[in-house]
């Protein structure tokens, strides 16, 4: 479970999913880039300006999702399997290193021109 107001990437959510842990996280944040409805539940949230720009996850919706995870063994089992498979297929060391090198070399070649 990762309700957050602001985060740059939130690697622990991806790590949990890779380990087969069903995930509940805030909607409309950085986790939207790598989590999917197949294996994660998203807490409704709104953009707020309480202390700078941040998300405001709904406590009521979080509680509802927590009960769903506790009550729905089938969803937990599917989320565990699908989340781990998604992470393994899309976020392995070789692919991440290749993406990083691509960014570095693309950035370097753009600055040389």
GUFIMI-598381 format. One record per atom (N, C-alpha, C): chain; atom name; z, y negated, x. Coordinates in Angstrom, 2 decimals, padded with zeros to 5 digits. Last residue first. Layout:
@loba->A; nuke->CA; zz->Z; yy->Y; xx->X
...
//
This chain:
@loba->A; nuke->N; zz->-031.19; yy->-019.06; xx->025.92
@loba->A; nuke->CA; zz->-032.44; yy->-019.72; xx->025.52
@loba->A; nuke->C; zz->-032.36; yy->-021.18; xx->025.53
@loba->A; nuke->N; zz->-028.62; yy->-018.24; xx->026.32
@loba->A; nuke->CA; zz->-029.46; yy->-018.40; xx->027.51
@loba->A; nuke->C; zz->-030.73; yy->-019.18; xx->027.15
@loba->A; nuke->N; zz->-027.52; yy->-017.83; xx->023.84
@loba->A; nuke->CA; zz->-027.02; yy->-018.97; xx->024.61
@loba->A; nuke->C; zz->-027.86; yy->-019.23; xx->025.86
@loba->A; nuke->N; zz->-028.83; yy->-015.53; xx->023.00
@loba->A; nuke->CA; zz->-029.03; yy->-016.76; xx->022.26
@loba->A; nuke->C; zz->-028.58; yy->-017.97; xx->023.06
@loba->A; nuke->N; zz->-027.84; yy->-013.66; xx->024.81
@loba->A; nuke->CA; zz->-029.26; yy->-013.99; xx->024.89
@loba->A; nuke->C; zz->-029.56; yy->-015.26; xx->024.11
@loba->A; nuke->N; zz->-025.14; yy->-013.59; xx->023.97
@loba->A; nuke->CA; zz->-025.47; yy->-014.03; xx->025.32
@loba->A; nuke->C; zz->-026.94; yy->-014.44; xx->025.40
@loba->A; nuke->N; zz->-025.38; yy->-012.59; xx->021.37
@loba->A; nuke->CA; zz->-024.76; yy->-013.91; xx->021.59
@loba->A; nuke->C; zz->-025.14; yy->-014.46; xx->022.95
@loba->A; nuke->N; zz->-026.44; yy->-010.11; xx->021.98
@loba->A; nuke->CA; zz->-027.19; yy->-011.03; xx->021.12
@loba->A; nuke->C; zz->-026.67; yy->-012.44; xx->021.32
@loba->A; nuke->N; zz->-024.38; yy->-009.02; xx->023.55
@loba->A; nuke->CA; zz->-025.69; yy->-009.27; xx->024.16
@loba->A; nuke->C; zz->-026.55; yy->-010.19; xx->023.31
@loba->A; nuke->N; zz->-022.24; yy->-008.96; xx->021.66
@loba->A; nuke->CA; zz->-022.11; yy->-009.63; xx->022.95
@loba->A; nuke->C; zz->-023.47; yy->-009.98; xx->023.52
@loba->A; nuke->N; zz->-023.33; yy->-007.43; xx->019.55
@loba->A; nuke->CA; zz->-022.87; yy->-008.81; xx->019.31
@loba->A; nuke->C; zz->-022.80; yy->-009.58; xx->020.62
@loba->A; nuke->N; zz->-023.79; yy->-005.03; xx->020.93
@loba->A; nuke->CA; zz->-024.89; yy->-005.74; xx->020.29
@loba->A; nuke->C; zz->-024.53; yy->-007.20; xx->020.03
@loba->A; nuke->N; zz->-021.19; yy->-004.33; xx->021.64
@loba->A; nuke->CA; zz->-022.16; yy->-004.65; xx->022.68
@loba->A; nuke->C; zz->-023.35; yy->-005.41; xx->022.11
@loba->A; nuke->N; zz->-020.20; yy->-003.81; xx->019.03
@loba->A; nuke->CA; zz->-019.62; yy->-004.86; xx->019.87
@loba->A; nuke->C; zz->-020.59; yy->-005.28; xx->020.96
@loba->A; nuke->N; zz->-021.77; yy->-001.62; xx->018.27
@loba->A; nuke->CA; zz->-021.80; yy->-002.87; xx->017.49
@loba->A; nuke->C; zz->-021.28; yy->-004.04; xx->018.31
@loba->A; nuke->N; zz->-020.98; yy->000.25; xx->020.22
@loba->A; nuke->CA; zz->-022.38; yy->-000.17; xx->020.14
@loba->A; nuke->C; zz->-022.51; yy->-001.48; xx->019.37
@loba->A; nuke->N; zz->-018.27; yy->000.55; xx->019.56
@loba->A; nuke->CA; zz->-018.63; yy->000.01; xx->020.88
@loba->A; nuke->C; zz->-020.08; yy->-000.49; xx->020.87
@loba->A; nuke->N; zz->-018.57; yy->001.69; xx->017.00
@loba->A; nuke->CA; zz->-017.90; yy->000.39; xx->017.14
@loba->A; nuke->C; zz->-018.24; yy->-000.25; xx->018.49
@loba->A; nuke->N; zz->-019.84; yy->004.12; xx->017.62
@loba->A; nuke->CA; zz->-020.51; yy->003.13; xx->016.78
@loba->A; nuke->C; zz->-019.89; yy->001.75; xx->016.92
@loba->A; nuke->N; zz->-017.83; yy->005.33; xx->019.24
@loba->A; nuke->CA; zz->-019.19; yy->005.10; xx->019.74
@loba->A; nuke->C; zz->-019.92; yy->004.03; xx->018.95
@loba->A; nuke->N; zz->-015.53; yy->005.47; xx->017.54
@loba->A; nuke->CA; zz->-015.53; yy->004.67; xx->018.77
@loba->A; nuke->C; zz->-016.93; yy->004.36; xx->019.28
@loba->A; nuke->N; zz->-016.32; yy->005.12; xx->014.00
@loba->A; nuke->CA; zz->-015.94; yy->005.90; xx->015.19
@loba->A; nuke->C; zz->-016.12; yy->005.04; xx->016.43
@loba->A; nuke->N; zz->-016.69; yy->004.34; xx->011.26
@loba->A; nuke->CA; zz->-015.83; yy->003.58; xx->012.18
@loba->A; nuke->C; zz->-015.38; yy->004.44; xx->013.35
@loba->A; nuke->N; zz->-018.16; yy->005.95; xx->009.51
@loba->A; nuke->CA; zz->-018.56; yy->004.56; xx->009.72
@loba->A; nuke->C; zz->-017.79; yy->003.80; xx->010.79
@loba->A; nuke->N; zz->-017.16; yy->008.53; xx->009.29
@loba->A; nuke->CA; zz->-018.61; yy->008.34; xx->009.32
@loba->A; nuke->C; zz->-019.03; yy->006.94; xx->009.75
@loba->A; nuke->N; zz->-014.39; yy->008.16; xx->009.17
@loba->A; nuke->CA; zz->-014.97; yy->008.95; xx->010.26
@loba->A; nuke->C; zz->-016.47; yy->008.70; xx->010.40
@loba->A; nuke->N; zz->-014.17; yy->006.68; xx->006.77
@loba->A; nuke->CA; zz->-013.75; yy->006.09; xx->008.05
@loba->A; nuke->C; zz->-014.38; yy->006.84; xx->009.22
@loba->A; nuke->N; zz->-015.13; yy->008.58; xx->004.92
@loba->A; nuke->CA; zz->-015.78; yy->007.28; xx->005.07
@loba->A; nuke->C; zz->-015.43; yy->006.64; xx->006.42
@loba->A; nuke->N; zz->-013.24; yy->010.65; xx->005.20
@loba->A; nuke->CA; zz->-014.66; yy->010.90; xx->005.51
@loba->A; nuke->C; zz->-015.41; yy->009.59; xx->005.73
@loba->A; nuke->N; zz->-010.91; yy->009.36; xx->004.33
@loba->A; nuke->CA; zz->-010.98; yy->009.88; xx->005.70
@loba->A; nuke->C; zz->-012.43; yy->010.11; xx->006.11
@loba->A; nuke->N; zz->-011.67; yy->008.82; xx->001.67
@loba->A; nuke->CA; zz->-011.32; yy->007.73; xx->002.59
@loba->A; nuke->C; zz->-011.42; yy->008.17; xx->004.04
@loba->A; nuke->N; zz->-012.04; yy->011.39; xx->000.58
@loba->A; nuke->CA; zz->-013.17; yy->010.46; xx->000.68
@loba->A; nuke->C; zz->-012.89; yy->009.31; xx->001.64
@loba->A; nuke->N; zz->-009.44; yy->012.57; xx->000.73
@loba->A; nuke->CA; zz->-010.61; yy->013.21; xx->001.34
@loba->A; nuke->C; zz->-011.74; yy->012.20; xx->001.59
@loba->A; nuke->N; zz->-007.86; yy->010.69; xx->-000.67
@loba->A; nuke->CA; zz->-007.49; yy->011.16; xx->000.67
@loba->A; nuke->C; zz->-008.70; yy->011.72; xx->001.40
@loba->A; nuke->N; zz->-009.15; yy->010.53; xx->-003.12
@loba->A; nuke->CA; zz->-009.06; yy->009.35; xx->-002.26
@loba->A; nuke->C; zz->-008.74; yy->009.74; xx->-000.84
@loba->A; nuke->N; zz->-008.71; yy->013.15; xx->-004.11
@loba->A; nuke->CA; zz->-010.07; yy->012.65; xx->-003.86
@loba->A; nuke->C; zz->-010.06; yy->011.46; xx->-002.91
@loba->A; nuke->N; zz->-005.88; yy->013.13; xx->-004.29
@loba->A; nuke->CA; zz->-006.58; yy->014.12; xx->-003.47
@loba->A; nuke->C; zz->-007.99; yy->013.67; xx->-003.12
@loba->A; nuke->N; zz->-005.44; yy->010.95; xx->-006.07
@loba->A; nuke->CA; zz->-004.86; yy->010.96; xx->-004.71
@loba->A; nuke->C; zz->-005.61; yy->011.93; xx->-003.80
@loba->A; nuke->N; zz->-006.76; yy->011.87; xx->-008.39
@loba->A; nuke->CA; zz->-007.25; yy->010.68; xx->-007.69
@loba->A; nuke->C; zz->-006.73; yy->010.66; xx->-006.25
@loba->A; nuke->N; zz->-005.11; yy->014.11; xx->-008.95
@loba->A; nuke->CA; zz->-006.53; yy->014.30; xx->-008.71
@loba->A; nuke->C; zz->-007.12; yy->013.10; xx->-007.94
@loba->A; nuke->N; zz->-002.65; yy->012.91; xx->-009.50
@loba->A; nuke->CA; zz->-002.79; yy->013.76; xx->-008.31
@loba->A; nuke->C; zz->-004.26; yy->013.98; xx->-007.96
@loba->A; nuke->N; zz->-001.49; yy->010.30; xx->-010.80
@loba->A; nuke->CA; zz->-002.83; yy->010.88; xx->-010.78
@loba->A; nuke->C; zz->-003.08; yy->011.67; xx->-009.49
@loba->A; nuke->N; zz->001.03; yy->009.09; xx->-010.59
@loba->A; nuke->CA; zz->000.75; yy->009.98; xx->-011.72
@loba->A; nuke->C; zz->-000.55; yy->010.76; xx->-011.61
@loba->A; nuke->N; zz->001.01; yy->007.47; xx->-008.32
@loba->A; nuke->CA; zz->002.05; yy->008.49; xx->-008.47
@loba->A; nuke->C; zz->001.67; yy->009.53; xx->-009.52
@loba->A; nuke->N; zz->-001.17; yy->005.81; xx->-008.91
@loba->A; nuke->CA; zz->-001.21; yy->006.68; xx->-007.73
@loba->A; nuke->C; zz->-000.18; yy->007.79; xx->-007.85
@loba->A; nuke->N; zz->-000.15; yy->004.50; xx->-011.20
@loba->A; nuke->CA; zz->-001.37; yy->005.32; xx->-011.28
@loba->A; nuke->C; zz->-001.45; yy->006.29; xx->-010.10
@loba->A; nuke->N; zz->002.01; yy->003.12; xx->-010.15
@loba->A; nuke->CA; zz->002.25; yy->004.19; xx->-011.11
@loba->A; nuke->C; zz->001.03; yy->005.10; xx->-011.23
@loba->A; nuke->N; zz->000.53; yy->001.32; xx->-008.57
@loba->A; nuke->CA; zz->001.49; yy->002.23; xx->-007.94
@loba->A; nuke->C; zz->001.81; yy->003.40; xx->-008.87
@loba->A; nuke->N; zz->-000.86; yy->-000.12; xx->-010.52
@loba->A; nuke->CA; zz->-001.60; yy->000.74; xx->-009.60
@loba->A; nuke->C; zz->-000.68; yy->001.74; xx->-008.89
@loba->A; nuke->N; zz->001.29; yy->-001.51; xx->-011.74
@loba->A; nuke->CA; zz->000.45; yy->-000.61; xx->-012.54
@loba->A; nuke->C; zz->-000.30; yy->000.37; xx->-011.63
@loba->A; nuke->N; zz->002.12; yy->-003.05; xx->-009.54
@loba->A; nuke->CA; zz->003.03; yy->-002.06; xx->-010.13
@loba->A; nuke->C; zz->002.25; yy->-001.03; xx->-010.95
@loba->A; nuke->N; zz->-000.18; yy->-004.67; xx->-009.25
@loba->A; nuke->CA; zz->000.27; yy->-003.80; xx->-008.15
@loba->A; nuke->C; zz->001.18; yy->-002.70; xx->-008.70
@loba->A; nuke->N; zz->-000.13; yy->-006.07; xx->-011.65
@loba->A; nuke->CA; zz->-001.22; yy->-005.13; xx->-011.41
@loba->A; nuke->C; zz->-000.86; yy->-004.17; xx->-010.28
@loba->A; nuke->N; zz->002.19; yy->-007.61; xx->-011.26
@loba->A; nuke->CA; zz->002.10; yy->-006.68; xx->-012.40
@loba->A; nuke->C; zz->001.01; yy->-005.64; xx->-012.17
@loba->A; nuke->N; zz->001.48; yy->-009.13; xx->-009.03
@loba->A; nuke->CA; zz->002.57; yy->-008.18; xx->-008.93
@loba->A; nuke->C; zz->002.50; yy->-007.16; xx->-010.06
@loba->A; nuke->N; zz->-001.62; yy->-009.96; xx->-007.83
@loba->A; nuke->CA; zz->-000.85; yy->-009.83; xx->-009.06
@loba->A; nuke->C; zz->000.22; yy->-008.75; xx->-008.91
@loba->A; nuke->N; zz->-001.99; yy->-011.93; xx->-004.87
@loba->A; nuke->CA; zz->-002.10; yy->-010.66; xx->-005.57
@loba->A; nuke->C; zz->-001.16; yy->-010.60; xx->-006.78
@loba->A; nuke->N; zz->-003.47; yy->-014.64; xx->-003.96
@loba->A; nuke->CA; zz->-002.25; yy->-014.38; xx->-004.72
@loba->A; nuke->C; zz->-002.39; yy->-013.08; xx->-005.48
@loba->A; nuke->N; zz->-004.67; yy->-015.70; xx->-000.77
@loba->A; nuke->CA; zz->-004.80; yy->-014.92; xx->-001.99
@loba->A; nuke->C; zz->-003.44; yy->-014.76; xx->-002.65
@loba->A; nuke->N; zz->-004.97; yy->-019.10; xx->000.49
@loba->A; nuke->CA; zz->-004.58; yy->-017.69; xx->000.57
@loba->A; nuke->C; zz->-004.79; yy->-017.02; xx->-000.78
@loba->A; nuke->N; zz->-004.89; yy->-022.07; xx->002.24
@loba->A; nuke->CA; zz->-005.73; yy->-021.23; xx->001.38
@loba->A; nuke->C; zz->-005.34; yy->-019.77; xx->001.58
@loba->A; nuke->N; zz->-001.59; yy->-023.47; xx->002.35
@loba->A; nuke->CA; zz->-002.93; yy->-023.29; xx->002.86
@loba->A; nuke->C; zz->-003.69; yy->-022.39; xx->001.91
@loba->A; nuke->N; zz->000.37; yy->-022.35; xx->000.50
@loba->A; nuke->CA; zz->000.66; yy->-022.76; xx->001.88
@loba->A; nuke->C; zz->-000.64; yy->-022.62; xx->002.67
@loba->A; nuke->N; zz->-001.04; yy->-022.35; xx->-002.04
@loba->A; nuke->CA; zz->000.41; yy->-022.49; xx->-001.91
@loba->A; nuke->C; zz->000.80; yy->-023.01; xx->-000.53
@loba->A; nuke->N; zz->-003.52; yy->-022.15; xx->-003.17
@loba->A; nuke->CA; zz->-003.35; yy->-023.10; xx->-002.08
@loba->A; nuke->C; zz->-001.87; yy->-023.38; xx->-001.85
@loba->A; nuke->N; zz->-005.26; yy->-019.09; xx->-004.01
@loba->A; nuke->CA; zz->-004.24; yy->-020.11; xx->-004.21
@loba->A; nuke->C; zz->-004.22; yy->-021.06; xx->-003.02
@loba->A; nuke->N; zz->-007.33; yy->-016.91; xx->-005.75
@loba->A; nuke->CA; zz->-007.23; yy->-017.79; xx->-004.59
@loba->A; nuke->C; zz->-006.23; yy->-018.89; xx->-004.90
@loba->A; nuke->N; zz->-005.96; yy->-013.90; xx->-007.09
@loba->A; nuke->CA; zz->-006.60; yy->-015.21; xx->-007.27
@loba->A; nuke->C; zz->-006.42; yy->-016.01; xx->-005.99
@loba->A; nuke->N; zz->-006.38; yy->-010.38; xx->-007.69
@loba->A; nuke->CA; zz->-005.79; yy->-011.53; xx->-007.01
@loba->A; nuke->C; zz->-006.59; yy->-012.79; xx->-007.33
@loba->A; nuke->N; zz->-005.70; yy->-006.98; xx->-008.37
@loba->A; nuke->CA; zz->-006.29; yy->-008.24; xx->-008.81
@loba->A; nuke->C; zz->-005.61; yy->-009.39; xx->-008.08
@loba->A; nuke->N; zz->-005.84; yy->-004.58; xx->-005.89
@loba->A; nuke->CA; zz->-004.93; yy->-005.40; xx->-006.68
@loba->A; nuke->C; zz->-005.66; yy->-006.68; xx->-007.08
@loba->A; nuke->N; zz->-007.72; yy->-001.65; xx->-005.83
@loba->A; nuke->CA; zz->-007.65; yy->-003.05; xx->-005.45
@loba->A; nuke->C; zz->-006.78; yy->-003.83; xx->-006.42
@loba->A; nuke->N; zz->-007.62; yy->001.51; xx->-004.34
@loba->A; nuke->CA; zz->-007.37; yy->000.72; xx->-005.54
@loba->A; nuke->C; zz->-007.14; yy->-000.72; xx->-005.10
@loba->A; nuke->N; zz->-009.99; yy->003.68; xx->-002.78
@loba->A; nuke->CA; zz->-008.97; yy->002.63; xx->-002.70
@loba->A; nuke->C; zz->-008.81; yy->001.98; xx->-004.07
@loba->A; nuke->N; zz->-012.11; yy->005.41; xx->-003.00
@loba->A; nuke->CA; zz->-010.90; yy->005.90; xx->-002.34
@loba->A; nuke->C; zz->-009.82; yy->004.84; xx->-002.16
@loba->A; nuke->N; zz->-014.15; yy->004.19; xx->-004.44
@loba->A; nuke->CA; zz->-014.05; yy->005.66; xx->-004.44
@loba->A; nuke->C; zz->-012.71; yy->006.16; xx->-003.92
@loba->A; nuke->N; zz->-014.20; yy->001.49; xx->-003.90
@loba->A; nuke->CA; zz->-013.52; yy->001.93; xx->-005.12
@loba->A; nuke->C; zz->-013.33; yy->003.44; xx->-005.18
@loba->A; nuke->N; zz->-013.64; yy->001.03; xx->-000.36
@loba->A; nuke->CA; zz->-014.50; yy->001.22; xx->-001.52
@loba->A; nuke->C; zz->-013.68; yy->001.74; xx->-002.70
@loba->A; nuke->N; zz->-013.33; yy->-001.08; xx->002.54
@loba->A; nuke->CA; zz->-012.75; yy->-000.18; xx->001.56
@loba->A; nuke->C; zz->-013.68; yy->-000.10; xx->000.36
@loba->A; nuke->N; zz->-014.58; yy->-003.01; xx->004.08
@loba->A; nuke->CA; zz->-014.59; yy->-001.61; xx->004.55
@loba->A; nuke->C; zz->-013.92; yy->-000.61; xx->003.61
@loba->A; nuke->N; zz->-014.55; yy->-005.50; xx->002.87
@loba->A; nuke->CA; zz->-015.66; yy->-005.18; xx->003.77
@loba->A; nuke->C; zz->-015.71; yy->-003.70; xx->004.15
@loba->A; nuke->N; zz->-012.18; yy->-005.80; xx->001.55
@loba->A; nuke->CA; zz->-013.37; yy->-005.56; xx->000.73
@loba->A; nuke->C; zz->-014.56; yy->-005.14; xx->001.59
@loba->A; nuke->N; zz->-010.36; yy->-006.62; xx->003.43
@loba->A; nuke->CA; zz->-010.48; yy->-005.18; xx->003.21
@loba->A; nuke->C; zz->-011.65; yy->-004.83; xx->002.30
@loba->A; nuke->N; zz->-010.35; yy->-009.41; xx->003.31
@loba->A; nuke->CA; zz->-011.16; yy->-008.75; xx->004.33
@loba->A; nuke->C; zz->-011.31; yy->-007.24; xx->004.12
@loba->A; nuke->N; zz->-010.22; yy->-009.91; xx->-000.30
@loba->A; nuke->CA; zz->-009.85; yy->-010.22; xx->001.08
@loba->A; nuke->C; zz->-010.74; yy->-009.45; xx->002.05
@loba->A; nuke->N; zz->-010.57; yy->-009.13; xx->-002.90
@loba->A; nuke->CA; zz->-011.18; yy->-010.39; xx->-002.47
@loba->A; nuke->C; zz->-010.76; yy->-010.82; xx->-001.07
@loba->A; nuke->N; zz->-007.53; yy->-007.38; xx->-003.59
@loba->A; nuke->CA; zz->-008.95; yy->-007.60; xx->-003.85
@loba->A; nuke->C; zz->-009.34; yy->-009.00; xx->-003.37
@loba->A; nuke->N; zz->-005.15; yy->-005.69; xx->-001.59
@loba->A; nuke->CA; zz->-005.54; yy->-006.89; xx->-002.30
@loba->A; nuke->C; zz->-007.06; yy->-006.99; xx->-002.43
@loba->A; nuke->N; zz->-004.77; yy->-002.10; xx->-001.97
@loba->A; nuke->CA; zz->-004.82; yy->-003.34; xx->-001.20
@loba->A; nuke->C; zz->-005.34; yy->-004.49; xx->-002.06
@loba->A; nuke->N; zz->-003.78; yy->001.13; xx->-001.60
@loba->A; nuke->CA; zz->-003.78; yy->000.05; xx->-002.59
@loba->A; nuke->C; zz->-003.78; yy->-001.23; xx->-001.77
@loba->A; nuke->N; zz->-005.00; yy->004.31; xx->-000.55
@loba->A; nuke->CA; zz->-004.70; yy->002.91; xx->-000.27
@loba->A; nuke->C; zz->-004.74; yy->002.05; xx->-001.53
@loba->A; nuke->N; zz->-004.03; yy->007.54; xx->000.57
@loba->A; nuke->CA; zz->-004.61; yy->006.70; xx->-000.48
@loba->A; nuke->C; zz->-004.12; yy->005.26; xx->-000.32
@loba->A; nuke->N; zz->-004.57; yy->008.71; xx->003.78
@loba->A; nuke->CA; zz->-003.55; yy->008.11; xx->002.91
@loba->A; nuke->C; zz->-004.25; yy->007.26; xx->001.85
@loba->A; nuke->N; zz->-006.20; yy->009.76; xx->005.73
@loba->A; nuke->CA; zz->-006.14; yy->010.43; xx->004.44
@loba->A; nuke->C; zz->-005.08; yy->009.89; xx->003.50
@loba->A; nuke->N; zz->-006.56; yy->008.35; xx->008.00
@loba->A; nuke->CA; zz->-005.57; yy->009.44; xx->008.06
@loba->A; nuke->C; zz->-005.42; yy->010.16; xx->006.72
@loba->A; nuke->N; zz->-008.26; yy->006.38; xx->007.15
@loba->A; nuke->CA; zz->-008.78; yy->007.37; xx->008.10
@loba->A; nuke->C; zz->-007.84; yy->008.57; xx->008.22
@loba->A; nuke->N; zz->-006.44; yy->004.86; xx->005.65
@loba->A; nuke->CA; zz->-007.51; yy->005.58; xx->004.98
@loba->A; nuke->C; zz->-008.09; yy->006.67; xx->005.87
@loba->A; nuke->N; zz->-004.91; yy->003.83; xx->007.74
@loba->A; nuke->CA; zz->-004.29; yy->004.67; xx->006.71
@loba->A; nuke->C; zz->-005.35; yy->005.51; xx->006.00
@loba->A; nuke->N; zz->-006.87; yy->002.30; xx->009.09
@loba->A; nuke->CA; zz->-006.20; yy->003.42; xx->009.77
@loba->A; nuke->C; zz->-005.56; yy->004.37; xx->008.76
@loba->A; nuke->N; zz->-007.45; yy->000.37; xx->007.14
@loba->A; nuke->CA; zz->-008.50; yy->001.30; xx->007.59
@loba->A; nuke->C; zz->-007.89; yy->002.51; xx->008.27
@loba->A; nuke->N; zz->-004.92; yy->-000.85; xx->007.07
@loba->A; nuke->CA; zz->-005.49; yy->-000.28; xx->005.85
@loba->A; nuke->C; zz->-006.58; yy->000.72; xx->006.21
@loba->A; nuke->N; zz->-004.53; yy->-001.82; xx->009.69
@loba->A; nuke->CA; zz->-003.69; yy->-000.73; xx->009.18
@loba->A; nuke->C; zz->-004.22; yy->-000.09; xx->007.90
@loba->A; nuke->N; zz->-006.44; yy->-004.00; xx->009.90
@loba->A; nuke->CA; zz->-006.73; yy->-002.69; xx->010.48
@loba->A; nuke->C; zz->-005.81; yy->-001.58; xx->009.96
@loba->A; nuke->N; zz->-007.02; yy->-006.61; xx->008.75
@loba->A; nuke->CA; zz->-006.08; yy->-005.64; xx->008.18
@loba->A; nuke->C; zz->-006.41; yy->-004.21; xx->008.60
@loba->A; nuke->N; zz->-008.36; yy->-009.05; xx->009.26
@loba->A; nuke->CA; zz->-009.10; yy->-007.79; xx->009.14
@loba->A; nuke->C; zz->-008.26; yy->-006.73; xx->008.42
@loba->A; nuke->N; zz->-006.83; yy->-011.35; xx->008.71
@loba->A; nuke->CA; zz->-008.13; yy->-011.49; xx->009.36
@loba->A; nuke->C; zz->-008.97; yy->-010.22; xx->009.21
@loba->A; nuke->N; zz->-005.19; yy->-012.31; xx->005.70
@loba->A; nuke->CA; zz->-005.31; yy->-011.40; xx->006.84
@loba->A; nuke->C; zz->-006.71; yy->-011.55; xx->007.41
@loba->A; nuke->N; zz->-003.01; yy->-013.18; xx->003.09
@loba->A; nuke->CA; zz->-004.04; yy->-013.59; xx->004.04
@loba->A; nuke->C; zz->-004.03; yy->-012.61; xx->005.20
@loba->A; nuke->N; zz->-001.51; yy->-011.71; xx->001.34
@loba->A; nuke->CA; zz->-001.96; yy->-013.04; xx->000.91
@loba->A; nuke->C; zz->-003.08; yy->-013.54; xx->001.82
@loba->A; nuke->N; zz->-001.52; yy->-008.25; xx->000.36
@loba->A; nuke->CA; zz->-001.44; yy->-009.32; xx->001.35
@loba->A; nuke->C; zz->-001.96; yy->-010.62; xx->000.75
@loba->A; nuke->N; zz->-000.43; yy->-005.03; xx->-000.14
@loba->A; nuke->CA; zz->-000.68; yy->-006.30; xx->-000.81
@loba->A; nuke->C; zz->-000.52; yy->-007.42; xx->000.22
@loba->A; nuke->N; zz->-000.95; yy->-002.13; xx->000.65
@loba->A; nuke->CA; zz->-001.06; yy->-003.32; xx->001.49
@loba->A; nuke->C; zz->-001.39; yy->-004.56; xx->000.66
@loba->A; nuke->N; zz->000.00; yy->001.16; xx->000.85
@loba->A; nuke->CA; zz->000.00; yy->000.00; xx->000.00
@loba->A; nuke->C; zz->000.00; yy->-001.23; xx->000.90
//
